[in-house]
Amino acid sequence: MIRPMPILVVLYMIGVILGRYFDASVYVLAGFGITAAVCCWLFESAKNWALVVMMVCAGWMNFERHTQVLAGNDLRTVVGEESAIVDVEGELTGSPETRRYEDEGEEVVRTTARIAVRRIRFRRDWISARGEVVAGLYGELNLNRFYRGREVRVNGVISRPSRAAAPGLFDYRNYLKWEGIHYVFRTESQADWKVADESDKAAMPYSERFLRWGRDALSRGVEGDEEILKLRWAMALGWRACMTKEMAEPFRHSGTMHVFAISGLHVGIIAGILTSLLTALRVRRELVGVLAIPLLWFYVMITGYPASAVRATVMVSVVLTGWALRRPADLLNSLAMAAFLILVYDPRELFKCGFQLSFCVVTTIALLWPAFDSLHRGIFHPDPLLPEELRPWWQRLLDIPVRYVIGCLGISLAAWIGSMPLIMYYFNIVTPISLAANMVIVPTAVLAISSNMGALFCAAWFPWACELFNNSGWLWTKCLYGVSKFAAGLDGGHFFVSAPGIFEVPLIYAAAFAALFIIIKRGKTRKAAAMILILICGWLAIGFIRVNYANASITVLAVPGGDAIYVDESGFGNDWLIDTGDERGVNNTVIPFLRANGLDALPLLVLSHGDVRHVEGTDYLFDTMRVREVRLSPIRFRSSVYRRVREAIEGSGSRLKEIRAGDGFRSWKVLHPDPARRFSRADDNALVMKGDLYGSGVLLISDLSKAGQWFMLEEGIDLESDILVTGVPSDGSFLVNQFLDAVDPEAVIVSSSYYPYGEYPDRVARERLRRRGIPVLYTADAGAVSMKFRRDGWSIRAMDGTVVRSRR
């Protein structure tokens, strides 16, 4: 068999995937695997099938071994699901990371560290425990006392990690699960952290020493422009904690963020330098591999074993080993071998974004590169029998530049095809500009990384050369930053999309390959590719129409102290938002959620009333995203924040329209307020809207308080609805009984939060709702709540897993 490893690793992956969705005993799987191995040895006719069973069972068993609770002192058994105040003792598995960011105009410092727990104490006695936690505090730790390998004792609250704030947003709990971490640990201050044994003088690990020394070395002879210096630290040392959100955003939007992960680019540059240098010194090929591979792993060690660097070094080590042993080169077989080694060590890697991106990109390049190489040969070498000296001079002159351009374009296009479906799935963004940007960014990054490596190499022995390399690195990094900012700012250079389904991702890959084959292939292959592309595009189009035109949805986001309600009606471009919440809610939840739903611009924003916690984040929303139209109440509220927001809207260029009782738009009718009847409290003047979505009624009343509710009852307004969505009025007058009788809902959703005080209904109000016997969901407890409407009824799903369905 020419390529045995791809088949074996696919079978192993199938076993890992089965393990994710179906639990099985490790011992039963081991029995099946051993039986298959015996059959493979004894029965020649059953050899192939036995090998299939053996590889699938091996992957399944290894996954279960890494994820099941096999020991009685596992943290999942000792702690359970409830939060608790505990002391933990264990070893820091990584040096603490400190990040600085702005929150509501103030600088916030957040430090996190991973601890491999050995003992835990709930009240008095210590008990044995095994597991890893992510500990965090607001503030800084003394990095001279706390570093990787140090035994620490910490007091705080242990709990399960937070879920995603809303559908489509980053799920921290799921991310940590694939890291083998099931708990987070919150501490108040540095006073809660102690070294377990003060007499322990454990040496600081080499990675931490190298990081500090490297930061100092890369700073020599370069003054000013701290941003560029931090970018160089991130690029050369893998220390991305110093990068702020503002610094990283141009690289994300231009599709060039990969240059800051110590991965294939860095490892490839170092491997190229080492092999070229050793070959130039006339070192034997076998010795080149023997010397280069340990040096590559030494670089990975001193940078702290980042996952991306480990994956890339495994790949390069496998390829270098084959090259050094003079084995026939087969990149796909080598990649499969590297993937197999990584998955044997930890099968959970299969479900990590980094693993998937790394291998999909390199595999796509390996598959498509021969086609681009043949394209170059077809342009300048139409006759393979023609001697080189008889070719036209202009062809020989342009041969190298054209080969370089086609090579860069081919690799950039292959990498884009290999990464884009996964980037759509995980990050909700498409970056067509990255095709062109990477043709400039990657060569520039090679020069910047090479300069930074030269500075690190010369820092100890040649200080003058170190400063020269630093200035060179500063120049190329400055160019890198400028090109990324320019590319990210181009219209159409990037846009946001809703994430494709997990089964749609392979279809997008197939469509991309088919489209490429139509361009570069001829004859029957082109016709077959065209047919495949038509079928896939038709299937995806039907799915798009079904999702966007056959149902509607409303999502009540969980933002602190205010409301933010997203409405997605049937059709394309019928998305709108009611209120924004405060600035923190907009930054952390609302804007990421809108982008996760594929919105580059918001078609409509409705502001319900002048409560500062409902509208404070509007300015930040306008700074980040274009809003085409704004609708608000004609009532003039006294809130200075609301007046400022209204003035900003009037000067923003967005269409502004006032809506009042009796007005209607799309599937909604405004029931309140009536400008002829003014109330003294802002909550009583809140917009009340009733919608009819596929025959299901939805009533949105914002923070409407007692006086406003009684006014609507006295006016005899038809309030009956299937679902009632309400906030919590500031005066505590939460849903009077007569108002609930008039609405007669099948479910109530309460937009609430524990902070600030008064934004969560009191015990009496909650008990009153409970006695009605209808489902009541509080966003403070259940998280964001999504409602789906179809012709056959509606359903509600909260982030905590609660599901409510209509009686229909």
Solvent accessible surface area in square Angstrom, and as a share of the most:
residue,aa,sasa,rsa
1,M,174,0.78
2,I,157,0.80
3,R,108,0.39
4,P,49,0.31
5,M,26,0.12
6,P,37,0.23
7,I,92,0.47
8,L,42,0.21
9,V,8,0.05
10,V,78,0.45
11,L,25,0.13
12,Y,6,0.02
13,M,45,0.20
14,I,75,0.38
15,G,0,0.00
16,V,0,0.00
17,I,76,0.38
18,L,55,0.27
19,G,2,0.02
20,R,90,0.33
21,Y,127,0.48
22,F,119,0.50
23,D,128,0.66
24,A,26,0.20
25,S,49,0.32
26,V,21,0.12
27,Y,179,0.68
28,V,82,0.47
29,L,10,0.05
30,A,29,0.23
31,G,35,0.34
32,F,121,0.50
33,G,13,0.12
34,I,116,0.59
35,T,80,0.47
36,A,7,0.06
37,A,39,0.30
38,V,66,0.38
39,C,39,0.23
40,C,26,0.16
41,W,206,0.72
42,L,102,0.51
43,F,111,0.46
44,E,137,0.61
45,S,114,0.73
46,A,37,0.29
47,K,91,0.39
48,N,116,0.60
49,W,192,0.67
50,A,8,0.06
51,L,59,0.29
52,V,49,0.28
53,V,63,0.36
54,M,52,0.23
55,M,19,0.09
56,V,24,0.14
57,C,13,0.08
58,A,33,0.25
59,G,0,0.00
60,W,46,0.16
61,M,60,0.27
62,N,15,0.08
63,F,9,0.04
64,E,1,0.00
65,R,130,0.47
66,H,41,0.18
67,T,36,0.21
68,Q,49,0.22
69,V,70,0.40
70,L,101,0.50
71,A,51,0.40
72,G,66,0.63
73,N,43,0.22
74,D,23,0.12
75,L,5,0.03
76,R,64,0.23
77,T,81,0.47
78,V,35,0.20
79,V,18,0.10
80,G,25,0.24
81,E,119,0.53
82,E,136,0.61
83,S,67,0.43
84,A,27,0.21
85,I,124,0.63
86,V,2,0.01
87,D,23,0.12
88,V,0,0.00
89,E,26,0.11
90,G,0,0.00
91,E,49,0.22
92,L,0,0.00
93,T,55,0.32
94,G,22,0.21
95,S,32,0.21
96,P,10,0.06
97,E,83,0.37
98,T,31,0.18
99,R,105,0.38
100,R,112,0.41
101,Y,100,0.38
102,E,130,0.58
103,D,32,0.16
104,E,89,0.40
105,G,64,0.62
106,E,123,0.55
107,E,116,0.52
108,V,31,0.18
109,V,28,0.16
110,R,64,0.24
111,T,1,0.00
112,T,47,0.27
113,A,6,0.05
114,R,76,0.28
115,I,0,0.00
116,A,32,0.25
117,V,2,0.01
118,R,95,0.35
119,R,86,0.31
120,I,0,0.00
121,R,67,0.24
122,F,75,0.31
123,R,223,0.81
124,R,211,0.77
125,D,113,0.59
126,W,55,0.19
127,I,76,0.39
128,S,60,0.39
129,A,0,0.00
130,R,118,0.43
131,G,33,0.32
132,E,43,0.19
133,V,0,0.00
134,V,13,0.08
135,A,0,0.00
136,G,4,0.04
137,L,2,0.01
138,Y,139,0.53
139,G,23,0.22
140,E,86,0.38
141,L,10,0.05
142,N,57,0.29
143,L,59,0.29
144,N,102,0.52
145,R,80,0.29
146,F,0,0.00
147,Y,15,0.06
148,R,71,0.26
149,G,32,0.30
150,R,20,0.07
151,E,46,0.21
152,V,1,0.00
153,R,83,0.30
154,V,1,0.00
155,N,59,0.31
156,G,8,0.07
157,V,40,0.23
158,I,0,0.00
159,S,8,0.05
160,R,59,0.21
161,P,1,0.01
162,S,74,0.48
163,R,113,0.41
164,A,9,0.07
165,A,46,0.36
166,A,0,0.00
167,P,52,0.33
168,G,58,0.56
169,L,26,0.13
170,F,137,0.57
171,D,54,0.28
172,Y,69,0.26
173,R,61,0.22
174,N,59,0.30
175,Y,95,0.36
176,L,1,0.00
177,K,79,0.34
178,W,15,0.05
179,E,48,0.21
180,G,20,0.20
181,I,1,0.01
182,H,38,0.17
183,Y,3,0.01
184,V,21,0.12
185,F,2,0.01
186,R,122,0.45
187,T,13,0.07
188,E,149,0.67
189,S,49,0.31
190,Q,70,0.31
191,A,78,0.61
192,D,31,0.16
193,W,7,0.02
194,K,117,0.50
195,V,8,0.05
196,A,32,0.24
197,D,70,0.36
198,E,103,0.46
199,S,84,0.54
200,D,45,0.23
201,K,171,0.72
202,A,36,0.28
203,A,73,0.57
204,M,39,0.17
205,P,22,0.14
206,Y,147,0.56
207,S,12,0.07
208,E,12,0.05
209,R,112,0.41
210,F,32,0.14
211,L,29,0.15
212,R,64,0.23
213,W,91,0.32
214,G,0,0.00
215,R,48,0.17
216,D,81,0.42
217,A,0,0.00
218,L,0,0.00
219,S,35,0.22
220,R,74,0.27
221,G,45,0.44
222,V,20,0.12
223,E,165,0.74
224,G,58,0.56
225,D,55,0.29
226,E,109,0.49
227,E,73,0.33
228,I,1,0.00
229,L,26,0.13
230,K,46,0.20
231,L,0,0.00
232,R,0,0.00
233,W,37,0.13
234,A,0,0.00
235,M,0,0.00
236,A,0,0.00
237,L,5,0.02
238,G,30,0.28
239,W,64,0.22
240,R,88,0.32
241,A,7,0.06
242,C,14,0.08
243,M,14,0.06
244,T,47,0.27
245,K,105,0.44
246,E,125,0.56
247,M,4,0.02
248,A,4,0.03
249,E,61,0.27
250,P,17,0.11
251,F,0,0.00
252,R,119,0.44
253,H,24,0.11
254,S,0,0.00
255,G,20,0.20
256,T,0,0.00
257,M,34,0.15
258,H,80,0.36
259,V,0,0.00
260,F,0,0.00
261,A,22,0.17
262,I,3,0.02
263,S,22,0.15
264,G,41,0.40
265,L,39,0.19
266,H,0,0.00
267,V,1,0.01
268,G,36,0.34
269,I,21,0.10
270,I,21,0.11
271,A,9,0.07
272,G,33,0.32
273,I,84,0.42
274,L,30,0.15
275,T,26,0.15
276,S,72,0.47
277,L,100,0.50
278,L,22,0.11
279,T,80,0.46
280,A,80,0.62
281,L,119,0.59
282,R,222,0.81
283,V,41,0.24
284,R,163,0.60
285,R,76,0.28
286,E,56,0.25
287,L,86,0.43
288,V,1,0.01
289,G,3,0.03
290,V,93,0.54
291,L,82,0.41
292,A,0,0.00
293,I,35,0.18
294,P,76,0.48
295,L,86,0.43
296,L,1,0.00
297,W,78,0.28
298,F,110,0.46
299,Y,17,0.07
300,V,0,0.00
301,M,56,0.25
302,I,17,0.09
303,T,23,0.14
304,G,35,0.34
305,Y,109,0.41
306,P,40,0.25
307,A,56,0.43
308,S,23,0.15
309,A,0,0.00
310,V,44,0.25
311,R,17,0.06
312,A,6,0.05
313,T,0,0.00
314,V,20,0.12
315,M,18,0.08
316,V,31,0.18
317,S,14,0.09
318,V,28,0.16
319,V,63,0.36
320,L,17,0.08
321,T,60,0.35
322,G,23,0.22
323,W,89,0.31
324,A,7,0.06
325,L,114,0.57
326,R,144,0.52
327,R,159,0.58
328,P,113,0.71
329,A,110,0.86
330,D,35,0.18
331,L,76,0.38
332,L,30,0.15
333,N,35,0.18
334,S,23,0.15
335,L,7,0.04
336,A,10,0.07
337,M,68,0.30
338,A,0,0.00
339,A,4,0.03
340,F,45,0.19
341,L,81,0.40
342,I,15,0.08
343,L,0,0.00
344,V,67,0.38
345,Y,183,0.69
346,D,20,0.10
347,P,0,0.00
348,R,35,0.13
349,E,19,0.09
350,L,20,0.10
351,F,23,0.10
352,K,32,0.14
353,C,31,0.19
354,G,26,0.25
355,F,4,0.02
356,Q,39,0.17
357,L,37,0.18
358,S,30,0.19
359,F,18,0.08
360,C,43,0.25
361,V,31,0.18
362,V,41,0.24
363,T,44,0.26
364,T,7,0.04
365,I,40,0.20
366,A,18,0.14
367,L,90,0.45
368,L,2,0.01
369,W,95,0.33
370,P,80,0.51
371,A,16,0.13
372,F,11,0.05
373,D,32,0.16
374,S,65,0.42
375,L,82,0.41
376,H,4,0.02
377,R,124,0.45
378,G,50,0.48
379,I,85,0.43
380,F,13,0.05
381,H,54,0.24
382,P,101,0.63
383,D,69,0.36
384,P,119,0.75
385,L,160,0.80
386,L,74,0.37
387,P,62,0.39
388,E,93,0.42
389,E,119,0.53
390,L,119,0.59
391,R,11,0.04
392,P,56,0.35
393,W,171,0.60
394,W,113,0.40
395,Q,25,0.11
396,R,104,0.38
397,L,118,0.59
398,L,76,0.38
399,D,23,0.12
400,I,135,0.69
401,P,66,0.42
402,V,36,0.21
403,R,102,0.37
404,Y,122,0.46
405,V,77,0.44
406,I,22,0.11
407,G,9,0.09
408,C,26,0.16
409,L,82,0.41
410,G,1,0.01
411,I,81,0.41
412,S,10,0.06
413,L,38,0.19
414,A,1,0.01
415,A,27,0.21
416,W,59,0.21
417,I,8,0.04
418,G,0,0.00
419,S,16,0.10
420,M,10,0.04
421,P,3,0.02
422,L,14,0.07
423,I,35,0.18
424,M,32,0.14
425,Y,71,0.27
426,Y,76,0.29
427,F,111,0.46
428,N,14,0.07
429,I,13,0.07
430,V,14,0.08
431,T,3,0.02
432,P,48,0.30
433,I,31,0.16
434,S,5,0.03
435,L,46,0.23
436,A,57,0.44
437,A,6,0.05
438,N,23,0.12
439,M,52,0.23
440,V,76,0.44
441,I,0,0.00
442,V,48,0.28
443,P,40,0.25
444,T,15,0.09
445,A,0,0.00
446,V,50,0.29
447,L,82,0.41
448,A,0,0.00
449,I,0,0.00
450,S,38,0.25
451,S,8,0.05
452,N,0,0.00
453,M,28,0.13
454,G,13,0.13
455,A,0,0.00
456,L,16,0.08
457,F,140,0.59
458,C,12,0.07
459,A,4,0.03
460,A,66,0.51
461,W,171,0.60
462,F,96,0.40
463,P,76,0.48
464,W,169,0.59
465,A,11,0.08
466,C,0,0.00
467,E,75,0.33
468,L,116,0.57
469,F,77,0.32
470,N,0,0.00
471,N,74,0.38
472,S,36,0.23
473,G,0,0.00
474,W,75,0.26
475,L,88,0.44
476,W,80,0.28
477,T,0,0.00
478,K,90,0.38
479,C,53,0.31
480,L,0,0.00
481,Y,15,0.06
482,G,38,0.37
483,V,45,0.26
484,S,0,0.00
485,K,103,0.44
486,F,141,0.59
487,A,5,0.04
488,A,13,0.10
489,G,62,0.59
490,L,69,0.34
491,D,149,0.77
492,G,57,0.55
493,G,4,0.04
494,H,39,0.17
495,F,79,0.33
496,F,23,0.10
497,V,29,0.17
498,S,66,0.42
499,A,49,0.38
500,P,14,0.09
501,G,35,0.34
502,I,94,0.48
503,F,172,0.72
504,E,58,0.26
505,V,15,0.08
506,P,77,0.49
507,L,51,0.25
508,I,34,0.17
509,Y,35,0.13
510,A,41,0.32
511,A,14,0.11
512,A,26,0.21
513,F,42,0.17
514,A,5,0.04
515,A,39,0.30
516,L,11,0.05
517,F,62,0.26
518,I,48,0.24
519,I,129,0.65
520,I,42,0.21
521,K,75,0.32
522,R,207,0.75
523,G,49,0.47
524,K,177,0.75
525,T,64,0.37
526,R,95,0.35
527,K,151,0.64
528,A,54,0.42
529,A,5,0.04
530,A,33,0.26
531,M,114,0.51
532,I,84,0.43
533,L,39,0.20
534,I,115,0.58
535,L,117,0.58
536,I,15,0.07
537,C,64,0.38
538,G,34,0.32
539,W,165,0.58
540,L,47,0.23
541,A,49,0.38
542,I,114,0.58
543,G,13,0.13
544,F,98,0.41
545,I,97,0.49
546,R,150,0.55
547,V,82,0.47
548,N,33,0.17
549,Y,101,0.38
550,A,49,0.38
551,N,37,0.19
552,A,3,0.02
553,S,15,0.09
554,I,0,0.00
555,T,7,0.04
556,V,0,0.00
557,L,0,0.00
558,A,34,0.26
559,V,5,0.03
560,P,43,0.27
561,G,3,0.03
562,G,5,0.05
563,D,4,0.02
564,A,0,0.00
565,I,6,0.03
566,Y,5,0.02
567,V,0,0.00
568,D,36,0.19
569,E,11,0.05
570,S,39,0.25
571,G,9,0.09
572,F,151,0.63
573,G,33,0.32
574,N,44,0.22
575,D,13,0.07
576,W,0,0.00
577,L,0,0.00
578,I,7,0.04
579,D,1,0.00
580,T,0,0.00
581,G,0,0.00
582,D,16,0.09
583,E,65,0.29
584,R,95,0.35
585,G,2,0.02
586,V,0,0.00
587,N,42,0.22
588,N,90,0.46
589,T,10,0.06
590,V,0,0.00
591,I,8,0.04
592,P,48,0.30
593,F,5,0.02
594,L,0,0.00
595,R,47,0.17
596,A,11,0.09
597,N,51,0.26
598,G,23,0.22
599,L,20,0.10
600,D,68,0.35
601,A,10,0.08
602,L,0,0.00
603,P,15,0.10
604,L,2,0.01
605,L,0,0.00
606,V,0,0.00
607,L,1,0.00
608,S,1,0.01
609,H,0,0.00
610,G,1,0.01
611,D,27,0.14
612,V,56,0.32
613,R,92,0.33
614,H,2,0.01
615,V,0,0.00
616,E,58,0.26
617,G,0,0.00
618,T,1,0.00
619,D,41,0.21
620,Y,65,0.25
621,L,0,0.00
622,F,41,0.17
623,D,123,0.64
624,T,51,0.30
625,M,9,0.04
626,R,149,0.54
627,V,4,0.03
628,R,102,0.37
629,E,23,0.10
630,V,0,0.00
631,R,36,0.13
632,L,0,0.00
633,S,1,0.00
634,P,13,0.08
635,I,6,0.03
636,R,151,0.55
637,F,13,0.05
638,R,190,0.69
639,S,33,0.21
640,S,73,0.47
641,V,28,0.16
642,Y,4,0.02
643,R,121,0.44
644,R,116,0.42
645,V,1,0.00
646,R,19,0.07
647,E,116,0.52
648,A,47,0.37
649,I,1,0.01
650,E,101,0.45
651,G,69,0.67
652,S,54,0.35
653,G,74,0.71
654,S,18,0.12
655,R,152,0.55
656,L,59,0.30
657,K,102,0.43
658,E,53,0.24
659,I,2,0.01
660,R,91,0.33
661,A,37,0.29
662,G,55,0.53
663,D,49,0.25
664,G,56,0.54
665,F,15,0.06
666,R,112,0.41
667,S,45,0.29
668,W,8,0.03
669,K,111,0.47
670,V,0,0.00
671,L,17,0.08
672,H,1,0.00
673,P,0,0.00
674,D,55,0.28
675,P,33,0.20
676,A,96,0.74
677,R,107,0.39
678,R,136,0.50
679,F,28,0.12
680,S,88,0.56
681,R,98,0.36
682,A,38,0.29
683,D,6,0.03
684,D,4,0.02
685,N,5,0.03
686,A,0,0.00
687,L,2,0.01
688,V,0,0.00
689,M,2,0.01
690,K,44,0.19
691,G,1,0.01
692,D,90,0.47
693,L,7,0.03
694,Y,45,0.17
695,G,58,0.56
696,S,0,0.00
697,G,12,0.12
698,V,0,0.00
699,L,0,0.00
700,L,5,0.02
701,I,0,0.00
702,S,9,0.06
703,D,4,0.02
704,L,1,0.01
705,S,1,0.01
706,K,103,0.44
707,A,48,0.37
708,G,0,0.00
709,Q,0,0.00
710,W,90,0.31
711,F,27,0.11
712,M,0,0.00
713,L,42,0.21
714,E,133,0.60
715,E,102,0.46
716,G,64,0.61
717,I,48,0.24
718,D,96,0.50
719,L,3,0.02
720,E,107,0.48
721,S,7,0.04
722,D,35,0.18
723,I,0,0.00
724,L,0,0.00
725,V,2,0.01
726,T,4,0.02
727,G,0,0.00
728,V,6,0.03
729,P,2,0.01
730,S,77,0.50
731,D,70,0.36
732,G,48,0.47
733,S,23,0.15
734,F,9,0.04
735,L,1,0.01
736,V,22,0.12
737,N,66,0.34
738,Q,90,0.40
739,F,0,0.00
740,L,0,0.00
741,D,86,0.45
742,A,39,0.30
743,V,0,0.00
744,D,92,0.48
745,P,8,0.05
746,E,32,0.14
747,A,0,0.00
748,V,0,0.00
749,I,0,0.00
750,V,0,0.00
751,S,5,0.03
752,S,7,0.05
753,S,13,0.09
754,Y,140,0.53
755,Y,163,0.62
756,P,19,0.12
757,Y,222,0.84
758,G,35,0.34
759,E,18,0.08
760,Y,46,0.17
761,P,4,0.03
762,D,86,0.44
763,R,170,0.62
764,V,100,0.58
765,A,5,0.04
766,R,75,0.28
767,E,55,0.25
768,R,48,0.18
769,L,1,0.01
770,R,157,0.57
771,R,162,0.59
772,R,86,0.31
773,G,67,0.64
774,I,30,0.15
775,P,53,0.33
776,V,34,0.20
777,L,8,0.04
778,Y,28,0.10
779,T,3,0.02
780,A,31,0.24
781,D,77,0.40
782,A,8,0.06
783,G,19,0.19
784,A,0,0.00
785,V,0,0.00
786,S,13,0.08
787,M,0,0.00
788,K,103,0.43
789,F,0,0.00
790,R,126,0.46
791,R,189,0.69
792,D,94,0.49
793,G,7,0.07
794,W,8,0.03
795,S,28,0.18
796,I,1,0.00
797,R,137,0.50
798,A,4,0.03
799,M,50,0.22
800,D,57,0.30
801,G,49,0.47
802,T,53,0.31
803,V,58,0.34
804,V,19,0.11
805,R,156,0.57
806,S,18,0.12
807,R,191,0.70
808,R,154,0.56
